[in-house]
Amino acid sequence: MLLAMGNEVQAEIDSLRQRLAAAEAVAAEVARVKAINAALEARNALLQLQKEKMRRTLFGQRSERTRHLLDQMELTFEECETAASEDEALAALAAVKTNVAPFERKRPARKPLPEHLPRERVVIASPDACPCCGSDRLCKLGEDITETLEVVPRQGKVIQTVREKFSCRDCERSPNRQRRSM
């Protein structure tokens, strides 16, 4: 009975930990979005300020009132810029707290040929002796199998080309590596 309750409690603890991690991830995302929003507001204020300055220089009157309006817009821009930098700092702090798994690239892999197709096994002859030291004490490490589809009219078959892997027990080298480099 106690063991069953212990398992339930452990499951509840794991569930709460997962919820906490999800909540922290959401909080980090919210902070990041707030930082982006503040940066966009600052950019918008800057663009409005530049637009007004250009409009005033092209079409506006030269007076104290217009200069006062431009100074006021510059203050608004500076306020937006400081708010954006504060939000960026908060987003960076939240991002440090959350652990995100790194992205792993998957190698492109071709789907295997269907199992119902007939297969023909072609084994490429391996060396009888080590080309480095001449020893005949080779041990099999495995094999590389390459499957190619050969289509004969109205039927198909899979040709398995097998390259056996060996290593020399005396010099611990693989004769297969030398053969490939030639």
VODO-251156 format. One record per atom (N, C-alpha, C): residue number from 0; residue in one letter; atom name; x, y, z. Coordinates in steps of 0.02 Angstrom, whole numbers, padded with zeros to 5 digits. Layout:
# VODO-251156
k | r | a | px | py | pz
NUM | A | CA | X | Y | Z
...
# end
This chain:
# VODO-251156
k | r | a | px | py | pz
0 | M | N | 00041 | -00059 | 00000
0 | M | CA | 00000 | 00000 | 00000
0 | M | C | 00044 | 00063 | 00000
1 | L | N | 00095 | 00063 | 00043
1 | L | CA | 00140 | 00121 | 00046
1 | L | C | 00179 | 00128 | -00018
2 | L | N | 00197 | 00072 | -00048
2 | L | CA | 00234 | 00074 | -00111
2 | L | C | 00192 | 00105 | -00166
3 | A | N | 00128 | 00088 | -00169
3 | A | CA | 00084 | 00116 | -00220
3 | A | C | 00075 | 00191 | -00209
4 | M | N | 00070 | 00212 | -00146
4 | M | CA | 00064 | 00284 | -00132
4 | M | C | 00128 | 00320 | -00149
5 | G | N | 00185 | 00288 | -00137
5 | G | CA | 00249 | 00318 | -00155
5 | G | C | 00256 | 00328 | -00230
6 | N | N | 00232 | 00279 | -00269
6 | N | CA | 00234 | 00286 | -00342
6 | N | C | 00189 | 00342 | -00365
7 | E | N | 00129 | 00348 | -00334
7 | E | CA | 00084 | 00402 | -00353
7 | E | C | 00114 | 00470 | -00336
8 | V | N | 00145 | 00475 | -00278
8 | V | CA | 00176 | 00537 | -00257
8 | V | C | 00233 | 00555 | -00305
9 | Q | N | 00274 | 00505 | -00323
9 | Q | CA | 00329 | 00518 | -00369
9 | Q | C | 00303 | 00540 | -00437
10 | A | N | 00248 | 00509 | -00460
10 | A | CA | 00218 | 00529 | -00524
10 | A | C | 00192 | 00600 | -00520
11 | E | N | 00163 | 00618 | -00463
11 | E | CA | 00138 | 00686 | -00454
11 | E | C | 00195 | 00736 | -00453
12 | I | N | 00251 | 00718 | -00420
12 | I | CA | 00310 | 00762 | -00419
12 | I | C | 00337 | 00772 | -00489
13 | D | N | 00342 | 00718 | -00527
13 | D | CA | 00366 | 00723 | -00596
13 | D | C | 00320 | 00767 | -00638
14 | S | N | 00255 | 00759 | -00628
14 | S | CA | 00206 | 00799 | -00664
14 | S | C | 00214 | 00873 | -00647
15 | L | N | 00223 | 00888 | -00583
15 | L | CA | 00232 | 00958 | -00562
15 | L | C | 00297 | 00987 | -00589
16 | R | N | 00349 | 00947 | -00591
16 | R | CA | 00413 | 00971 | -00619
16 | R | C | 00405 | 00987 | -00693
17 | Q | N | 00369 | 00945 | -00729
17 | Q | CA | 00358 | 00958 | -00800
17 | Q | C | 00317 | 01022 | -00809
18 | R | N | 00267 | 01032 | -00767
18 | R | CA | 00227 | 01093 | -00771
18 | R | C | 00269 | 01155 | -00756
19 | L | N | 00313 | 01149 | -00706
19 | L | CA | 00356 | 01205 | -00689
19 | L | C | 00404 | 01222 | -00746
20 | A | N | 00432 | 01171 | -00778
20 | A | CA | 00476 | 01183 | -00835
20 | A | C | 00438 | 01215 | -00892
21 | A | N | 00376 | 01193 | -00904
21 | A | CA | 00335 | 01223 | -00957
21 | A | C | 00319 | 01295 | -00940
22 | A | N | 00304 | 01309 | -00876
22 | A | CA | 00288 | 01378 | -00856
22 | A | C | 00349 | 01423 | -00864
23 | E | N | 00408 | 01398 | -00847
23 | E | CA | 00470 | 01437 | -00856
23 | E | C | 00483 | 01451 | -00930
24 | A | N | 00470 | 01402 | -00971
24 | A | CA | 00479 | 01412 | -01043
24 | A | C | 00430 | 01464 | -01070
25 | V | N | 00369 | 01462 | -01046
25 | V | CA | 00319 | 01512 | -01067
25 | V | C | 00340 | 01581 | -01043
26 | A | N | 00364 | 01586 | -00981
26 | A | CA | 00386 | 01651 | -00955
26 | A | C | 00445 | 01678 | -00996
27 | A | N | 00490 | 01635 | -01015
27 | A | CA | 00547 | 01658 | -01056
27 | A | C | 00522 | 01681 | -01124
28 | E | N | 00474 | 01646 | -01152
28 | E | CA | 00447 | 01666 | -01217
28 | E | C | 00410 | 01733 | -01212
29 | V | N | 00373 | 01743 | -01157
29 | V | CA | 00338 | 01807 | -01146
29 | V | C | 00389 | 01863 | -01141
30 | A | N | 00443 | 01852 | -01104
30 | A | CA | 00495 | 01904 | -01097
30 | A | C | 00527 | 01919 | -01164
31 | R | N | 00538 | 01867 | -01204
31 | R | CA | 00567 | 01878 | -01270
31 | R | C | 00520 | 01918 | -01314
32 | V | N | 00456 | 01902 | -01312
32 | V | CA | 00407 | 01939 | -01353
32 | V | C | 00401 | 02011 | -01330
33 | K | N | 00404 | 02022 | -01263
33 | K | CA | 00402 | 02091 | -01238
33 | K | C | 00463 | 02130 | -01262
34 | A | N | 00521 | 02098 | -01263
34 | A | CA | 00581 | 02132 | -01286
34 | A | C | 00575 | 02149 | -01360
35 | I | N | 00548 | 02103 | -01399
35 | I | CA | 00539 | 02117 | -01471
35 | I | C | 00490 | 02174 | -01480
36 | N | N | 00435 | 02174 | -01441
36 | N | CA | 00385 | 02226 | -01446
36 | N | C | 00414 | 02294 | -01428
37 | A | N | 00454 | 02297 | -01374
37 | A | CA | 00484 | 02360 | -01354
37 | A | C | 00534 | 02385 | -01407
38 | A | N | 00571 | 02338 | -01437
38 | A | CA | 00618 | 02357 | -01489
38 | A | C | 00581 | 02384 | -01550
39 | L | N | 00525 | 02353 | -01567
39 | L | CA | 00485 | 02377 | -01623
39 | L | C | 00454 | 02445 | -01609
40 | E | N | 00432 | 02456 | -01547
40 | E | CA | 00405 | 02522 | -01529
40 | E | C | 00459 | 02575 | -01534
41 | A | N | 00520 | 02559 | -01512
41 | A | CA | 00575 | 02607 | -01516
41 | A | C | 00591 | 02621 | -01589
42 | R | N | 00591 | 02570 | -01630
42 | R | CA | 00604 | 02579 | -01702
42 | R | C | 00550 | 02622 | -01734
43 | N | N | 00488 | 02610 | -01714
43 | N | CA | 00432 | 02649 | -01741
43 | N | C | 00438 | 02722 | -01721
44 | A | N | 00456 | 02735 | -01658
44 | A | CA | 00465 | 02804 | -01635
44 | A | C | 00522 | 02838 | -01673
45 | L | N | 00576 | 02802 | -01685
45 | L | CA | 00632 | 02830 | -01722
45 | L | C | 00611 | 02848 | -01793
46 | L | N | 00575 | 02803 | -01825
46 | L | CA | 00553 | 02816 | -01894
46 | L | C | 00504 | 02875 | -01896
47 | Q | N | 00460 | 02881 | -01847
47 | Q | CA | 00414 | 02938 | -01845
47 | Q | C | 00453 | 03003 | -01835
48 | L | N | 00504 | 03002 | -01793
48 | L | CA | 00545 | 03060 | -01781
48 | L | C | 00581 | 03081 | -01845
49 | Q | N | 00610 | 03032 | -01880
49 | Q | CA | 00645 | 03047 | -01942
49 | Q | C | 00597 | 03075 | -01995
50 | K | N | 00537 | 03046 | -01997
50 | K | CA | 00487 | 03069 | -02046
50 | K | C | 00468 | 03142 | -02031
51 | E | N | 00456 | 03157 | -01968
51 | E | CA | 00437 | 03225 | -01949
51 | E | C | 00493 | 03274 | -01964
52 | K | N | 00554 | 03255 | -01949
52 | K | CA | 00611 | 03300 | -01963
52 | K | C | 00616 | 03314 | -02038
53 | M | N | 00609 | 03262 | -02078
53 | M | CA | 00614 | 03272 | -02150
53 | M | C | 00556 | 03314 | -02176
54 | R | N | 00496 | 03302 | -02149
54 | R | CA | 00438 | 03340 | -02171
54 | R | C | 00446 | 03414 | -02152
55 | R | N | 00471 | 03425 | -02092
55 | R | CA | 00481 | 03494 | -02069
55 | R | C | 00534 | 03530 | -02110
56 | T | N | 00588 | 03494 | -02127
56 | T | CA | 00640 | 03528 | -02166
56 | T | C | 00617 | 03543 | -02237
57 | L | N | 00575 | 03500 | -02264
57 | L | CA | 00551 | 03512 | -02333
57 | L | C | 00493 | 03562 | -02336
58 | F | N | 00443 | 03553 | -02293
58 | F | CA | 00381 | 03591 | -02300
58 | F | C | 00365 | 03637 | -02242
59 | G | N | 00398 | 03630 | -02186
59 | G | CA | 00377 | 03666 | -02126
59 | G | C | 00405 | 03736 | -02120
60 | Q | N | 00375 | 03773 | -02072
60 | Q | CA | 00399 | 03840 | -02057
60 | Q | C | 00458 | 03836 | -02010
61 | R | N | 00497 | 03887 | -02011
61 | R | CA | 00555 | 03890 | -01967
61 | R | C | 00535 | 03931 | -01905
62 | S | N | 00515 | 03896 | -01853
62 | S | CA | 00495 | 03932 | -01793
62 | S | C | 00513 | 03892 | -01732
63 | E | N | 00506 | 03923 | -01673
63 | E | CA | 00521 | 03890 | -01610
63 | E | C | 00472 | 03834 | -01595
64 | R | N | 00410 | 03841 | -01615
64 | R | CA | 00359 | 03791 | -01599
64 | R | C | 00375 | 03724 | -01631
65 | T | N | 00395 | 03724 | -01694
65 | T | CA | 00411 | 03660 | -01727
65 | T | C | 00473 | 03628 | -01696
66 | R | N | 00522 | 03669 | -01678
66 | R | CA | 00582 | 03642 | -01646
66 | R | C | 00564 | 03610 | -01579
67 | H | N | 00517 | 03640 | -01541
67 | H | CA | 00495 | 03612 | -01477
67 | H | C | 00461 | 03545 | -01488
68 | L | N | 00421 | 03538 | -01540
68 | L | CA | 00387 | 03474 | -01555
68 | L | C | 00438 | 03420 | -01572
69 | L | N | 00489 | 03438 | -01610
69 | L | CA | 00540 | 03389 | -01627
69 | L | C | 00579 | 03367 | -01565
70 | D | N | 00594 | 03414 | -01521
70 | D | CA | 00628 | 03396 | -01459
70 | D | C | 00586 | 03349 | -01417
71 | Q | N | 00520 | 03361 | -01416
71 | Q | CA | 00475 | 03317 | -01378
71 | Q | C | 00475 | 03247 | -01408
72 | M | N | 00476 | 03242 | -01475
72 | M | CA | 00477 | 03176 | -01507
72 | M | C | 00542 | 03140 | -01493
73 | E | N | 00598 | 03177 | -01489
73 | E | CA | 00662 | 03146 | -01473
73 | E | C | 00661 | 03118 | -01402
74 | L | N | 00629 | 03152 | -01355
74 | L | CA | 00623 | 03126 | -01287
74 | L | C | 00582 | 03062 | -01286
75 | T | N | 00528 | 03061 | -01325
75 | T | CA | 00486 | 03001 | -01329
75 | T | C | 00526 | 02942 | -01357
76 | F | N | 00566 | 02956 | -01407
76 | F | CA | 00608 | 02904 | -01437
76 | F | C | 00658 | 02877 | -01386
77 | E | N | 00689 | 02921 | -01347
77 | E | CA | 00738 | 02899 | -01297
77 | E | C | 00705 | 02856 | -01243
78 | E | N | 00643 | 02874 | -01223
78 | E | CA | 00607 | 02834 | -01174
78 | E | C | 00592 | 02764 | -01201
79 | C | N | 00570 | 02761 | -01264
79 | C | CA | 00557 | 02696 | -01295
79 | C | C | 00620 | 02654 | -01300
80 | E | N | 00675 | 02687 | -01315
80 | E | CA | 00739 | 02652 | -01323
80 | E | C | 00762 | 02623 | -01256
81 | T | N | 00755 | 02659 | -01202
81 | T | CA | 00775 | 02633 | -01137
81 | T | C | 00730 | 02576 | -01115
82 | A | N | 00665 | 02582 | -01129
82 | A | CA | 00618 | 02528 | -01112
82 | A | C | 00636 | 02465 | -01152
83 | A | N | 00655 | 02474 | -01214
83 | A | CA | 00674 | 02416 | -01255
83 | A | C | 00737 | 02383 | -01228
84 | S | N | 00785 | 02422 | -01207
84 | S | CA | 00847 | 02392 | -01180
84 | S | C | 00833 | 02356 | -01115
85 | E | N | 00788 | 02383 | -01073
85 | E | CA | 00770 | 02348 | -01011
85 | E | C | 00736 | 02281 | -01026
86 | D | N | 00689 | 02282 | -01074
86 | D | CA | 00654 | 02221 | -01092
86 | D | C | 00701 | 02169 | -01122
87 | E | N | 00750 | 02193 | -01161
87 | E | CA | 00799 | 02146 | -01189
87 | E | C | 00840 | 02114 | -01134
88 | A | N | 00858 | 02152 | -01084
88 | A | CA | 00897 | 02125 | -01028
88 | A | C | 00855 | 02072 | -00990
89 | L | N | 00791 | 02087 | -00979
89 | L | CA | 00747 | 02038 | -00946
89 | L | C | 00739 | 01975 | -00988
90 | A | N | 00733 | 01984 | -01053
90 | A | CA | 00726 | 01925 | -01097
90 | A | C | 00790 | 01883 | -01097
91 | A | N | 00848 | 01916 | -01096
91 | A | CA | 00911 | 01879 | -01093
91 | A | C | 00917 | 01841 | -01027
92 | L | N | 00895 | 01872 | -00973
92 | L | CA | 00897 | 01840 | -00907
92 | L | C | 00851 | 01779 | -00906
93 | A | N | 00791 | 01786 | -00935
93 | A | CA | 00744 | 01730 | -00937
93 | A | C | 00770 | 01675 | -00983
94 | A | N | 00804 | 01694 | -01036
94 | A | CA | 00830 | 01644 | -01082
94 | A | C | 00886 | 01604 | -01050
95 | V | N | 00925 | 01636 | -01006
95 | V | CA | 00979 | 01600 | -00971
95 | V | C | 00950 | 01548 | -00924
96 | K | N | 00893 | 01563 | -00893
96 | K | CA | 00862 | 01517 | -00845
96 | K | C | 00833 | 01455 | -00878
97 | T | N | 00811 | 01460 | -00939
97 | T | CA | 00779 | 01403 | -00971
97 | T | C | 00830 | 01362 | -01009
98 | N | N | 00820 | 01297 | -01007
98 | N | CA | 00864 | 01251 | -01043
98 | N | C | 00827 | 01227 | -01105
99 | V | N | 00856 | 01241 | -01163
99 | V | CA | 00826 | 01219 | -01225
99 | V | C | 00873 | 01169 | -01257
100 | A | N | 00846 | 01113 | -01277
100 | A | CA | 00888 | 01062 | -01309
100 | A | C | 00913 | 01088 | -01376
101 | P | N | 00977 | 01077 | -01392
101 | P | CA | 01004 | 01101 | -01456
101 | P | C | 00973 | 01063 | -01514
102 | F | N | 00971 | 01097 | -01570
102 | F | CA | 00943 | 01067 | -01630
102 | F | C | 00994 | 01018 | -01659
103 | E | N | 00971 | 00959 | -01676
103 | E | CA | 01015 | 00909 | -01705
103 | E | C | 00991 | 00895 | -01776
104 | R | N | 01037 | 00901 | -01822
104 | R | CA | 01020 | 00888 | -01892
104 | R | C | 01016 | 00813 | -01903
105 | K | N | 00969 | 00794 | -01943
105 | K | CA | 00962 | 00724 | -01961
105 | K | C | 00995 | 00714 | -02029
106 | R | N | 01032 | 00661 | -02034
106 | R | CA | 01062 | 00646 | -02099
106 | R | C | 01007 | 00621 | -02145
107 | P | N | 01009 | 00642 | -02208
107 | P | CA | 00958 | 00616 | -02253
107 | P | C | 00970 | 00542 | -02265
108 | A | N | 00918 | 00504 | -02257
108 | A | CA | 00924 | 00432 | -02265
108 | A | C | 00871 | 00408 | -02314
109 | R | N | 00893 | 00367 | -02360
109 | R | CA | 00846 | 00339 | -02408
109 | R | C | 00808 | 00282 | -02376
110 | K | N | 00745 | 00276 | -02394
110 | K | CA | 00704 | 00222 | -02366
110 | K | C | 00731 | 00156 | -02392
111 | P | N | 00729 | 00104 | -02350
111 | P | CA | 00753 | 00039 | -02374
111 | P | C | 00708 | 00011 | -02428
112 | L | N | 00739 | -00029 | -02471
112 | L | CA | 00700 | -00061 | -02524
112 | L | C | 00653 | -00112 | -02494
113 | P | N | 00594 | -00122 | -02524
113 | P | CA | 00545 | -00169 | -02495
113 | P | C | 00573 | -00239 | -02487
114 | E | N | 00551 | -00272 | -02433
114 | E | CA | 00576 | -00339 | -02416
114 | E | C | 00551 | -00392 | -02464
115 | H | N | 00495 | -00380 | -02497
115 | H | CA | 00466 | -00433 | -02539
115 | H | C | 00503 | -00442 | -02605
116 | L | N | 00547 | -00395 | -02622
116 | L | CA | 00585 | -00401 | -02685
116 | L | C | 00638 | -00455 | -02677
117 | P | N | 00650 | -00495 | -02729
117 | P | CA | 00703 | -00545 | -02725
117 | P | C | 00771 | -00511 | -02720
118 | R | N | 00816 | -00542 | -02684
118 | R | CA | 00883 | -00513 | -02674
118 | R | C | 00937 | -00560 | -02700
119 | E | N | 00987 | -00530 | -02731
119 | E | CA | 01045 | -00568 | -02755
119 | E | C | 01106 | -00540 | -02718
120 | R | N | 01143 | -00584 | -02686
120 | R | CA | 01200 | -00563 | -02645
120 | R | C | 01264 | -00572 | -02684
121 | V | N | 01300 | -00517 | -02695
121 | V | CA | 01365 | -00518 | -02729
121 | V | C | 01417 | -00498 | -02678
122 | V | N | 01464 | -00544 | -02665
122 | V | CA | 01517 | -00531 | -02615
122 | V | C | 01581 | -00514 | -02652
123 | I | N | 01608 | -00456 | -02637
123 | I | CA | 01671 | -00435 | -02667
123 | I | C | 01727 | -00470 | -02629
124 | A | N | 01774 | -00499 | -02666
124 | A | CA | 01828 | -00538 | -02635
124 | A | C | 01871 | -00493 | -02591
125 | S | N | 01887 | -00519 | -02533
125 | S | CA | 01930 | -00482 | -02487
125 | S | C | 02001 | -00509 | -02492
126 | P | N | 02051 | -00470 | -02470
126 | P | CA | 02120 | -00494 | -02476
126 | P | C | 02132 | -00554 | -02430
127 | D | N | 02176 | -00598 | -02452
127 | D | CA | 02194 | -00657 | -02411
127 | D | C | 02248 | -00641 | -02360
128 | A | N | 02288 | -00589 | -02373
128 | A | CA | 02342 | -00571 | -02328
128 | A | C | 02343 | -00495 | -02320
129 | C | N | 02372 | -00473 | -02266
129 | C | CA | 02377 | -00401 | -02252
129 | C | C | 02427 | -00370 | -02300
130 | P | N | 02409 | -00317 | -02336
130 | P | CA | 02456 | -00287 | -02383
130 | P | C | 02513 | -00250 | -02347
131 | C | N | 02505 | -00233 | -02283
131 | C | CA | 02558 | -00197 | -02247
131 | C | C | 02614 | -00244 | -02225
132 | C | N | 02594 | -00298 | -02189
132 | C | CA | 02645 | -00341 | -02160
132 | C | C | 02645 | -00411 | -02191
133 | G | N | 02597 | -00428 | -02232
133 | G | CA | 02595 | -00493 | -02264
133 | G | C | 02566 | -00548 | -02221
134 | S | N | 02541 | -00532 | -02163
134 | S | CA | 02513 | -00583 | -02118
134 | S | C | 02446 | -00607 | -02144
135 | D | N | 02433 | -00673 | -02132
135 | D | CA | 02369 | -00700 | -02154
135 | D | C | 02320 | -00705 | -02095
136 | R | N | 02336 | -00674 | -02039
136 | R | CA | 02292 | -00676 | -01980
136 | R | C | 02243 | -00617 | -01983
137 | L | N | 02195 | -00621 | -02026
137 | L | CA | 02144 | -00569 | -02032
137 | L | C | 02081 | -00590 | -01994
138 | C | N | 02051 | -00544 | -01960
138 | C | CA | 01988 | -00559 | -01926
138 | C | C | 01933 | -00515 | -01955
139 | K | N | 01874 | -00542 | -01960
139 | K | CA | 01818 | -00506 | -01990
139 | K | C | 01788 | -00457 | -01940
140 | L | N | 01782 | -00393 | -01961
140 | L | CA | 01754 | -00341 | -01919
140 | L | C | 01680 | -00331 | -01933
141 | G | N | 01658 | -00345 | -01991
141 | G | CA | 01589 | -00333 | -02012
141 | G | C | 01586 | -00329 | -02087
142 | E | N | 01534 | -00297 | -02112
142 | E | CA | 01528 | -00290 | -02184
142 | E | C | 01485 | -00229 | -02200
143 | D | N | 01499 | -00199 | -02257
143 | D | CA | 01459 | -00144 | -02283
143 | D | C | 01415 | -00173 | -02338
144 | I | N | 01351 | -00159 | -02334
144 | I | CA | 01304 | -00185 | -02384
144 | I | C | 01273 | -00125 | -02420
145 | T | N | 01280 | -00125 | -02486
145 | T | CA | 01249 | -00074 | -02527
145 | T | C | 01195 | -00107 | -02569
146 | E | N | 01135 | -00081 | -02565
146 | E | CA | 01080 | -00110 | -02603
146 | E | C | 01064 | -00065 | -02662
147 | T | N | 01062 | -00094 | -02721
147 | T | CA | 01042 | -00058 | -02781
147 | T | C | 00984 | -00094 | -02813
148 | L | N | 00939 | -00058 | -02842
148 | L | CA | 00881 | -00088 | -02874
148 | L | C | 00895 | -00096 | -02948
149 | E | N | 00890 | -00157 | -02971
149 | E | CA | 00899 | -00173 | -03041
149 | E | C | 00831 | -00190 | -03070
150 | V | N | 00811 | -00154 | -03121
150 | V | CA | 00745 | -00165 | -03149
150 | V | C | 00752 | -00201 | -03215
151 | V | N | 00726 | -00261 | -03217
151 | V | CA | 00721 | -00301 | -03278
151 | V | C | 00648 | -00292 | -03300
152 | P | N | 00634 | -00289 | -03366
152 | P | CA | 00565 | -00277 | -03386
152 | P | C | 00516 | -00325 | -03350
153 | R | N | 00466 | -00295 | -03320
153 | R | CA | 00411 | -00329 | -03285
153 | R | C | 00432 | -00361 | -03219
154 | Q | N | 00492 | -00350 | -03196
154 | Q | CA | 00512 | -00375 | -03130
154 | Q | C | 00569 | -00333 | -03104
155 | G | N | 00582 | -00338 | -03042
155 | G | CA | 00637 | -00302 | -03012
155 | G | C | 00670 | -00345 | -02960
156 | K | N | 00734 | -00335 | -02949
156 | K | CA | 00769 | -00371 | -02897
156 | K | C | 00820 | -00325 | -02865
157 | V | N | 00836 | -00341 | -02804
157 | V | CA | 00884 | -00301 | -02766
157 | V | C | 00950 | -00336 | -02767
158 | I | N | 01003 | -00300 | -02786
158 | I | CA | 01070 | -00328 | -02786
158 | I | C | 01105 | -00301 | -02724
159 | Q | N | 01126 | -00345 | -02680
159 | Q | CA | 01162 | -00326 | -02620
159 | Q | C | 01237 | -00335 | -02633
160 | T | N | 01273 | -00280 | -02634
160 | T | CA | 01346 | -00283 | -02643
160 | T | C | 01376 | -00281 | -02573
161 | V | N | 01413 | -00333 | -02555
161 | V | CA | 01440 | -00341 | -02488
161 | V | C | 01515 | -00331 | -02490
162 | R | N | 01540 | -00285 | -02451
162 | R | CA | 01612 | -00275 | -02442
162 | R | C | 01628 | -00294 | -02371
163 | E | N | 01662 | -00350 | -02363
163 | E | CA | 01678 | -00373 | -02295
163 | E | C | 01735 | -00332 | -02267
164 | K | N | 01732 | -00318 | -02202
164 | K | CA | 01783 | -00279 | -02168
164 | K | C | 01827 | -00327 | -02128
165 | F | N | 01893 | -00319 | -02135
165 | F | CA | 01940 | -00360 | -02099
165 | F | C | 01992 | -00315 | -02067
166 | S | N | 02025 | -00341 | -02015
166 | S | CA | 02083 | -00307 | -01987
166 | S | C | 02137 | -00359 | -01974
167 | C | N | 02199 | -00337 | -01978
167 | C | CA | 02255 | -00381 | -01968
167 | C | C | 02269 | -00386 | -01893
168 | R | N | 02277 | -00446 | -01867
168 | R | CA | 02290 | -00454 | -01796
168 | R | C | 02363 | -00437 | -01778
169 | D | N | 02407 | -00439 | -01827
169 | D | CA | 02477 | -00425 | -01813
169 | D | C | 02491 | -00349 | -01812
170 | C | N | 02469 | -00313 | -01864
170 | C | CA | 02486 | -00242 | -01867
170 | C | C | 02426 | -00197 | -01850
171 | E | N | 02368 | -00226 | -01835
171 | E | CA | 02308 | -00189 | -01814
171 | E | C | 02286 | -00137 | -01865
172 | R | N | 02298 | -00150 | -01928
172 | R | CA | 02276 | -00105 | -01980
172 | R | C | 02222 | -00139 | -02021
173 | S | N | 02183 | -00098 | -02054
173 | S | CA | 02130 | -00125 | -02096
173 | S | C | 02151 | -00121 | -02169
174 | P | N | 02155 | -00177 | -02204
174 | P | CA | 02174 | -00173 | -02275
174 | P | C | 02120 | -00139 | -02317
175 | N | N | 02059 | -00134 | -02291
175 | N | CA | 02005 | -00102 | -02329
175 | N | C | 02018 | -00028 | -02338
176 | R | N | 02047 | 00005 | -02289
176 | R | CA | 02060 | 00077 | -02295
176 | R | C | 02108 | 00092 | -02351
177 | Q | N | 02161 | 00052 | -02357
177 | Q | CA | 02210 | 00064 | -02409
177 | Q | C | 02180 | 00052 | -02478
178 | R | N | 02138 | 00002 | -02483
178 | R | CA | 02108 | -00014 | -02548
178 | R | C | 02063 | 00043 | -02571
179 | R | N | 02027 | 00075 | -02524
179 | R | CA | 01982 | 00129 | -02542
179 | R | C | 02020 | 00191 | -02564
180 | S | N | 02078 | 00204 | -02533
180 | S | CA | 02114 | 00265 | -02549
180 | S | C | 02149 | 00262 | -02617
181 | M | N | 02158 | 00202 | -02642
181 | M | CA | 02193 | 00196 | -02707
181 | M | C | 02150 | 00217 | -02764
# end
